[in-house]
Amino acid sequence: MTLTTTQAQLTGAAPVRFPAGFRWGAATASYQIEGAATEDGRTPSIWDTFARTPGKVFEGHSGDVACEHYHRYRDDVALMKQLGLGTYRFSVAWPRIKPDGSGPANTRGLDFYDRLVDELLGHGIDPMVTLYHWDLPQVLEDRGGWTNRDTAHYLADLASATITRLGDRVRTWTTLNEPWCSSFLGYGSGVHAPGRQDPRAAFEAVHHLMLGHGLAARALRAGGAQEVSLTLNLTDVRPGNPADPHDQAAARLIDGLQNRLFLDPALRGRYPQDMLALFERFGAAEVIHSGDEALIAAPIDLLGVNYYQPALVRAQVGAHSGPAHPGSEGIEFLNQNMPVTAMDWPVDPTGLSALLLRLAADYPGVPLMVTENGAAYTDVVEGDRVADHDRIAYLDGHLRAAHAAIEGGADLRGYLAWSLLDNYEWGYGYGQRFGLVHVDYDTQRRLPKDSAHWYAEVIGRNGLT
């Protein structure tokens, strides 16, 4: 596709070029695209259970069929090749590989990922494997899920089984995707699976997820992994009034819950003191055993950054603590008065550059990769085209922000768009579309949107015009 004048005006800014060797790609997750929910030995995950609970997911949608990637992966890899992707980040389905959550690996489940990896490599695409992207086997949730310390060890077992099968061909491995969501949305607010609403359980889940990261990282390293990573959803948290010390304190606390609670144990070997106080307050401190923080701080080679929006907060007497941010009484999240996506998420690329520069300054020596960034908009199919100008403008702005961070000294190694395909968007079901490629869920027809063609041109020139 050649950019029309209108599209060029939407993106209009100075040309930029990214460093040689910059890794371009896209990302997906197993439950969101695979389907084949009961095939080849796969057992239910917490998302299968959650989706079947009335009122939890938009219109009762589930991932039973999703994008049928389990059967259409060859066509999807061909699409990736067409778009020029050099890296494809995907997750393995834990209940497909370990149907009972632990114990022997399911050969048929591993066979699928074996075929997928070979297909990717055959098209010159580098596979990047995420071990845990939220689809915990239901049998493990029945034993306590992430509030049970054993689950951290079972994640390490999953790591060992998966790298044993795929490690000869997969270079980059990620332990967890967005443990903030798994803990605070899954066990705190209950808007994600498993749907529990208990602040103590949320903090227990935080620690066991991070412990699982450390144990899995060691298992991956023992299995010969060349590159071990952790992916966090991080937020640029801003005080409503930067000059007000109360607003500064409010931003500091939310930054703790969103960012430092996960960054500090992984990269500094210790939880922040203000976050340890919250573990104590909610009765979860006892889950942190002596030596755990050293285990969590297993060396990583790459930090994955998922960025979608900044946060603006202020101190407000009487404000209630939201269940996704336990301990945040007296803090109010402010409307940011800027354009929003179809998810009502504010669009502010400056938050990405600020975040990347902050990471470079506070956690030096850790290479970075944007592992998710993208936007949902209301897409309209007209003939054989989806003219998603807003998504192009979104991606262009965030890529320019990423480039500005590189120029500012951030060691950013790559960018992966979210998402390759329209897919099952968790509690929103199929009601929101993030994909570069439109999916007709009735026919499973794939149709690259204008943004996909635009992104292919970006990759081809390693920059923006």
ABEGO torsion letter per residue (X at the ends): XBBBAAAAAAABBBBBBBBBGBBBBBBBBAAAAAEGAABGGBBBBAAAAAAABBGABBGGBBAAAEAGAAAAAAAAAAAAAAAGBABBBBBBBAAAABAAGBEBBBAAAAAAAAAAAAAAAAAGBBBBBBABBGBBBAAAAAAGEAABAAAAAAAAAAAAAAAAAAAAABABBBABBGAAAAAAAAAAAGABOAGBBBAAAAAAAAAAAAAAAAAAAAAAAAAGBABBBBBBBBBBBBBABAABAAAAAAAAAAAAAAAAAAAAAAAAGBBBAAAAAAAAAAGAAAABBBGAAAAAABBBABBBBBBABBBBBBBBBGBBBBAABBGABGBBBBBAGBBBBAAGBBBBAAAAAAAAAAAAAABBGBBBBBABBEBBBBBBBBEABBBBAAAAAAAAAAAAAAAAAAAAGBBBABBBBOBABBBBBEAAEAABBABABBBBAAAGBBBBBAAAAAAAAAAAAGEBX
